[in-house]
């Protein structure tokens, strides 16, 4: 048998929500204000491979809220982001 109980209560306030962790890397998407511009994040190849998926996801989320398209690629120097 389980050792928990369920209680129904009235007028209990909702607890304040918490925010998630802050990003380690701030990407200045506003600098890519016209098509054809790019930026490069310099980092070691192994670290770039570890972070490229997270950066692609952040670029996708930013593109959805700002009606822009980005391409994120691994480069010799790290990670490149291009505005399409």
Secondary structure, 3 states (H helix, E strand, C coil): CCCCCCCCCCCCCCCCCCCCCCCCCCCCHHHCCCCCCEEEEECCHHHHHHHHHHHHHHHHHHHHHHCCCEEEEECCCEEEEEEC
